[in-house]
């Protein structure tokens, strides 16, 4: 059997439609299972998950524990976000009334400021007093979030608490991924920081996350009786790699070749008529920098100097030391008349899927990373929520597709929850 | 000072705009206070609250603990309802997976069936297996909820549990206000019934509810520094009244006269140029039957036989024994080009305001009960949620008005929560 995405038979077990149908049929089992899992591993305060829908498989490719982009969500779903924030804060911090948001140190990123203003409003409308204060004093940081009257202050320590002026918060909400390291100011404070700063990119590894994810995908696949590969990309940590001196080229080439073979076997098993590819990326780090797609193992050895430099340094100018190779997942989704490729990004507050958008890139193709800076990045907010499937409609209809996205996304969220559990156990030791 | 509704000054302390402004300014204090209150008195599983907005005061006039009308809510807010159901069930019954809905015994009310179908879908999409079974075997009950494939079964007892066929639920959701009494079938069962059937209309008294409400309104008014009268109608229980034999006419006439005087004093204090009126209604019971508006105390003695009969028997053909007189609250809201009078009804799941609609009645006027059966009843779903105010907009703008409705409505919900607390204490004794 050899089929292309568009001709995949309705009953084909490697199709997202099959996945949607199976997930819809087993909704109450799935939700019961999730409830038990969240009980064992509480979800992080918030997260955004990048998914890729290849038409024949659907998988998370990135899990961000300090999400920006709240401004890109459909404002119609703000009440859903607010209700989720109210629920989680009330459950975890029943006496809290003041929240301090600690943002990224970006002083000129207007998109980030829009996110920050939105996050401020969401927490405020959840019924809290809110302030914004950066960890460090940033030279050219504006006094107010642009286009708002929300001041940006500088955090200070006051009696073992992080404060902004005389505002002593009950909890600190971190919207900074700590690529530059664990902040000095956090070392002495006693109150709660959400999510745990130990999960910042200075120490977190994608390979740890995807390790948990693989376990979860296997459990979930077993429960709904599917091949876990349909929701789980192969991955492998490559250990320390220095792209600049070419010393690791042979080793990584071999690993890529092995993974391409594994993917090809799966493609053949399901009759998928596509070229396998892998994605090579920094094991820690972020912002879509230092990510390349490779269809032939030898491509990795022919990277030019510019490409190598890009791989060697990601956000915060850290040299990449640990590298991850991951099965590339095509994106089968396109939007608009010009059929620009798009990938869904799902947002969570606690374990609730509260919304999402499509990341659309005009200049990239179906096997490339779409999380790239540049003017062509277009968020397209979901028109339906991720929690309200409609069994009367086709499994592929928007409410059902978004529900499926919310389910797969929650599997990645659960992986993050297990990461947090592990970090907490370590801290306790 | 003498003003009409439309000319009420912006700073006038008897205006809903003043109330909206005060509530917006004190949002975080109010929400913090609510969080503490819900901790002490958990909200009922669900409720709908009828409000009346007179322009100069805003108050709840009825609190329904077994609400129908879920079909009248804006479907755009279904995700908000679902998320709230998930949150409360998960918190209170972490192991539950099967829910049995016990509906009213209505076999021909198509509006009620639409509510039932909607409630079924909301619980199902929250991730539960759901069945519907009536308490009693009803002669002409259809096999399925009309226009759906949802069977209506008859509940039976099986090993001290209420079951529907071989479906043994983890919890029972009661959507029947028990006007006809505490069902025999509930007497022996051991599992949880939500809301507690002890709160059914066979025993619940509106005067108890409004007693709790008055305490709460006083606490709340003190916190935000307003006159509690702005949110709390006067009321008085009249004890046992038999409208048919006229024996209580003198006593009730005197009580009405006293209350009309009290209201007139308040109207004079605030310069409100309106005729005071009182509403006389059954202290227990429901469905807007047995409710009359009276502007002159002697009107009560000149009721004709038909009117007396209407007062003497409410839903379930119970003779009215206990009667409540309550300050009438004008409704200042009109909808449509024809300016039909309307009153807001707010829906809650747990302590969350999840939506609402306007009850519109073409044939009634601003001082009449709008909860009356008939073809002219028109629900008009809210276009905005009740939890997302917008400080940049006018206090009277829809998001802010609906937020205020959600706050006042939650005060009535808290009164219901205290009723439940009291019932639980009694049961424990």
Contacts between the chains, C-beta under 8 A, distances in Angstrom:
chain1	res1	chain2	res2	distance
A	27	B	124	7.8
A	27	B	125	7.7
A	27	B	127	6.4
A	28	B	97	6.5
A	28	B	124	7.5
A	28	B	127	5.8
A	28	B	128	5.8
A	28	B	129	4.9
A	30	B	127	7.4
A	31	B	86	7.8
A	31	B	126	7.4
A	31	B	127	2.4
A	31	B	128	7.4
A	32	B	97	4.6
A	32	B	127	6.7
A	34	B	127	7.5
A	35	B	90	5.5
A	35	B	94	6.5
A	35	B	127	7.4
A	36	B	94	7.9
A	38	B	90	7.8
A	39	B	94	5.9
A	76	B	76	6.7
A	77	B	79	7.1
A	78	B	385	7.9
A	78	B	388	5.2
A	79	B	77	7.1
A	79	B	80	5.4
A	79	B	385	3.7
A	79	B	387	5.2
A	79	B	388	5.1
A	80	B	79	5.4
A	80	B	80	5.6
A	80	B	83	6.1
A	82	B	387	5.5
A	82	B	388	5.9
A	83	B	80	6.0
A	83	B	83	5.9
A	83	B	84	6.4
A	83	B	87	8.0
A	83	B	352	5.8
A	83	B	387	6.4
A	84	B	83	6.5
A	86	B	31	7.9
A	86	B	352	7.6
A	86	B	387	7.9
A	87	B	83	8.0
A	87	B	87	4.9
A	90	B	35	5.5
A	90	B	38	7.7
A	91	B	91	7.1
A	94	B	35	6.5
A	94	B	36	7.9
A	94	B	39	5.9
A	97	B	28	6.5
A	97	B	32	4.6
A	124	B	27	7.8
A	124	B	28	7.5
A	125	B	27	7.8
A	125	B	387	7.2
A	125	B	388	5.6
A	125	B	389	6.5
A	126	B	31	7.5
A	127	B	27	6.4
A	127	B	28	5.8
A	127	B	30	7.4
A	127	B	31	2.5
A	127	B	32	6.8
A	127	B	34	7.6
A	127	B	35	7.4
A	128	B	28	5.9
A	128	B	31	7.4
A	129	B	28	4.9
A	352	B	83	5.7
A	352	B	86	7.6
A	385	B	78	7.9
A	385	B	79	3.7
A	387	B	79	5.2
A	387	B	82	5.5
A	387	B	83	6.4
A	387	B	86	7.9
A	387	B	125	7.2
A	388	B	78	5.2
A	388	B	79	5.0
A	388	B	82	5.9
A	388	B	125	5.6
A	389	B	125	6.5
